[in-house]
Amino acid sequence: MVGLGPPYDMHMKRIVLASNNSGKLREIAALLAPLAIEVIRQSQLGIAETEEPHESFLQNALAKARHASRASGLPALADDSGLFVDALQGAPGVHSAYYAGRGGSREERDARNNEKLLASVGNERSAHYACVMALVRSADDPAPLVAEGAWHGEIARAPRGANGFGYDPLFLLPERGLTAAELPADEKNRISHRGMALARLLAALRTRSRAARAGL
C-alpha cells in the first residue's frame, strides 16, 4: 500500500454520492444502510453535477467521484450506468441518460427516452443494464476502488410498473415476468446491475481494509 495514500476504512461514516438522481440515492443508501454509512447527496452540500463527457462508464464514474470529493472534502461514491440493446448495436449505452435529448426534468427525459426506445427497437428485444461504480477517498486518490455489474433481460412491449426510474418500466425479466419497475425495492437492490456492482465494491473495500490492517 506504500504510495497509495491512506488505507481504505470499512468504518468510514459519511460519503458523498456524486449524483442528484433521487432513485440512485434511494437504492445506494438502502444497500449501505447495514454498514451504518451516511450517504449524502451532493446537492445537499451545494455541489453541482459535473459533466459526463467521456465515452466509457469508468471514466465518467471516476470524474464524478473526484469532482464530488474535491468539492466536499469527503470520500465520494459515483456510478455510471446505462442500457445496452442488442438490436440497436448497444445503444443507448453510455448516452442512456440523454438518449432523447437533454431538455426538461429528469422525469421528462426518462419519458422521452422510453418513448424513443420503444419506437426504435424491433422484434429482437434482448438487452442488458451495465454499471461501473467508483469510490475515492479523496479527489486525488491514486488507487480508487472500482467494480462493475451487469443485469440481463429484454425490452418489454409497453412500460409497466412505478417503482423504478430510467428505463426500468421497459426492462423485462423474463424469468420473473416482471419489469424492473414492478420489482419490490429489496429484490431489485439485490439482483440489479447497481446492486451487484456495489456488492463487489464493498467486497473489494473489505479486502483493502484487511490488507491495510495487516500492513500489506
C-alpha positions in Angstrom: 0.0 0.0 0.0 3.1 2.3 0.0 2.4 5.4 -2.1 -1.3 4.7 -2.4 -2.5 7.2 0.2 -4.2 6.4 3.5 -5.8 2.9 3.8 -9.4 2.3 3.0 -11.6 2.2 6.1 -14.6 0.0 6.3 -15.8 2.2 9.2 -16.0 5.5 7.2 -19.1 7.2 8.5 -20.0 9.6 5.7 -19.6 9.5 1.9 -20.9 11.8 -0.8 -23.0 10.3 -3.6 -21.9 12.1 -6.8 -25.4 12.2 -8.2 -28.6 14.2 -7.8 -30.7 11.3 -9.0 -33.1 10.5 -6.2 -33.7 7.0 -7.4 -29.9 6.2 -7.3 -29.6 7.8 -3.9 -32.5 5.7 -2.5 -31.1 2.4 -3.8 -27.5 3.1 -2.8 -28.4 4.4 0.7 -30.5 1.2 1.3 -27.6 -1.0 0.2 -25.2 0.8 2.5 -27.6 1.1 5.5 -26.3 -2.2 7.2 -22.8 -0.6 7.4 -24.1 2.5 9.1 -22.6 4.7 6.4 -24.4 8.0 5.9 -24.9 8.7 2.2 -25.1 12.4 1.4 -26.4 13.5 -1.9 -24.0 16.1 -3.4 -26.8 18.6 -3.9 -27.3 18.7 -0.1 -23.8 20.2 0.0 -24.5 22.7 -2.8 -22.3 20.6 -5.3 -23.5 20.8 -8.9 -23.4 17.8 -11.1 -20.3 17.7 -13.3 -20.2 17.0 -17.0 -20.0 13.4 -18.2 -18.1 13.9 -21.5 -16.4 10.5 -21.7 -17.2 7.6 -23.8 -16.8 5.0 -21.1 -18.7 4.4 -17.8 -15.4 4.1 -15.9 -14.1 7.5 -17.0 -17.4 9.2 -16.2 -17.8 7.4 -12.8 -14.3 8.5 -11.8 -14.8 12.0 -13.0 -18.0 12.4 -11.0 -16.5 10.8 -7.8 -13.4 13.0 -7.9 -15.5 16.2 -8.5 -17.7 15.5 -5.5 -14.8 14.6 -3.3 -12.9 17.7 -4.3 -15.8 20.0 -3.5 -16.8 18.3 -0.2 -13.5 17.1 1.2 -15.2 13.7 1.9 -14.9 10.3 0.3 -17.2 10.1 -2.7 -19.0 7.3 -4.5 -20.2 7.5 -8.1 -21.7 5.3 -10.6 -22.2 5.5 -14.3 -24.7 3.1 -15.9 -26.8 2.6 -18.9 -28.8 0.2 -21.1 -27.5 -1.8 -24.0 -30.0 -3.0 -26.6 -28.6 -5.7 -28.9 -30.8 -4.8 -31.8 -29.6 -1.2 -31.6 -25.9 -2.2 -31.7 -25.6 -1.4 -28.0 -27.4 1.9 -28.0 -28.2 3.9 -25.9 -25.2 2.7 -23.9 -23.1 5.4 -22.3 -25.6 8.0 -23.6 -28.6 6.4 -21.9 -29.4 9.4 -19.7 -29.8 11.7 -22.7 -30.8 9.3 -25.4 -33.7 11.6 -26.5 -32.2 14.9 -25.6 -31.1 17.0 -22.5 -34.1 19.3 -22.1 -36.6 19.1 -19.3 -36.6 17.5 -15.8 -35.2 14.0 -15.2 -38.7 12.5 -15.2 -39.5 14.2 -18.6 -36.2 12.9 -20.0 -37.0 9.4 -18.8 -40.3 9.5 -20.5 -38.8 10.7 -23.8 -36.0 8.1 -23.6 -38.5 5.3 -23.1 -40.7 6.5 -26.0 -37.7 6.7 -28.3 -36.5 3.3 -27.3 -39.9 1.7 -28.0 -40.1 3.4 -31.4 -36.5 2.2 -32.3 -36.4 -1.4 -31.2 -37.8 -4.2 -33.4 -38.6 -7.8 -32.8 -35.2 -8.6 -31.2 -35.7 -7.5 -27.6 -32.6 -8.7 -25.7 -30.8 -6.1 -23.6 -28.7 -5.6 -20.5 -28.0 -2.9 -18.0 -24.4 -2.2 -17.1 -23.0 -0.3 -14.1 -19.5 0.9 -13.1 -19.1 2.2 -9.6 -16.1 4.1 -8.2 -15.2 5.0 -4.7 -12.4 7.6 -3.9 -11.0 8.6 -0.5 -10.1 12.0 -1.9 -10.1 13.9 -5.2 -6.6 12.8 -5.9 -6.9 9.2 -4.7 -4.3 7.3 -6.8 -6.0 3.9 -6.1 -9.8 4.3 -6.4 -11.9 1.2 -5.8 -13.9 0.2 -9.0 -16.4 -2.5 -9.5 -18.8 -3.5 -12.3 -22.2 -5.2 -12.6 -24.5 -6.3 -15.4 -28.2 -7.3 -15.4 -29.6 -9.2 -18.4 -33.2 -9.0 -19.6 -35.2 -7.8 -22.6 -37.3 -4.8 -23.7 -41.0 -5.0 -22.9 -43.7 -4.1 -25.4 -45.0 -1.3 -23.2 -43.9 0.3 -19.9 -45.1 -1.4 -16.7 -44.6 -0.6 -13.1 -44.0 2.6 -11.0 -41.2 1.5 -8.6 -38.1 2.3 -10.7 -36.6 5.1 -12.8 -34.9 5.5 -16.1 -35.6 2.5 -18.4 -36.9 0.3 -15.5 -40.5 0.3 -16.8 -39.3 -1.3 -20.1 -36.6 -3.6 -18.7 -38.3 -7.0 -18.5 -37.0 -10.0 -16.6 -38.5 -13.0 -18.5 -37.8 -15.4 -15.6 -39.9 -13.3 -13.3 -42.4 -12.0 -15.8 -41.9 -8.5 -14.3 -40.2 -5.3 -15.3 -37.5 -3.8 -13.1 -40.2 -1.1 -12.1 -42.5 -3.9 -10.9 -40.0 -5.5 -8.5 -40.0 -4.9 -4.8 -37.2 -2.5 -3.9 -35.3 -5.0 -1.8 -35.3 -7.6 -4.6 -34.2 -5.1 -7.2 -31.4 -3.9 -5.0 -30.2 -7.5 -4.6 -30.1 -8.5 -8.2 -29.7 -5.3 -10.2 -26.6 -4.1 -12.0 -26.1 -1.4 -9.4 -26.6 -3.8 -6.5 -24.1 -6.2 -8.0 -21.5 -3.5 -8.6 -21.9 -2.1 -5.1 -21.7 -5.6 -3.5 -18.4 -6.2 -5.4 -17.1 -2.7 -4.4 -17.8 -3.5 -0.7 -16.0 -6.8 -1.1 -13.0 -5.0 -2.5 -13.2 -2.5 0.3 -13.2 -5.3 2.9 -10.1 -6.8 1.2 -8.3 -3.5 1.1 -9.1 -2.8 4.7 -7.8 -6.2 5.9 -4.6 -5.7 3.9 -4.1 -2.3 5.4 -4.5 -3.7 8.9 -2.1 -6.4 8.1 0.4 -3.9 6.8 0.5 -5.3 3.3 
